[in-house]
């Protein structure tokens, strides 16, 4: 009887660890370049309502950092910007590098998505 209880406990423990391991491995996987660009675009950080800033493709992932303790990923992104000047003309494209923090969050529907925040 004692061996039977021990066997059941062991089986439940192994199954529980399998579920926990599967859930944790999905969240520790770093975002792909496509995920990073999509998160930055969806955040609206690089857009202004008046259209005074325009990002000129391509957006390049310059450097990926090690995962932070809070689960986010620091990422340096390089891209070209043009500014709309007061007389309506666009400035020449200027290269800039910005640091973003990419993390898992929920969208309006409750679906898990990558999100971006300016800074580390």
Helices and strands as residue ranges (DSSP letters): H 2-28, H 33-43, E 53-67, E 73-83, E 94-106, E 112-118
